[in-house]
């Protein structure tokens, strides 16, 4: 990734952070403006990733979605259940799920 894409990523992170803070603070119109300003750098990063390395973009998204679903919908009752849930989330995030969670 070149210098310009790194600068774009830095702008995207800064703009997204400002949009999150303004949304949490309830700034209304200022939040909408900051979110609109943060959107083009994010779209540029996704488009660049889609064009340059499409193979890497899809698996990372699916792993993140799966890990988020496990975190969101799993409601463990005991300490061992929490450890098992965290182990599944770690496997999904690191990409080891293909080896550890395969059908036998």
Secondary structure, DSSP 8 states (H G I E B T S, - for coil): --HHHHHHHHHHHHHHHHHHHHHHHT-THHHHHHHHHHHHHHHHHHHHHHHH-HHHHHHHHHHHHHHHHHHHH----SHHHHHHHHHHHHHHHHTTHHHHT---
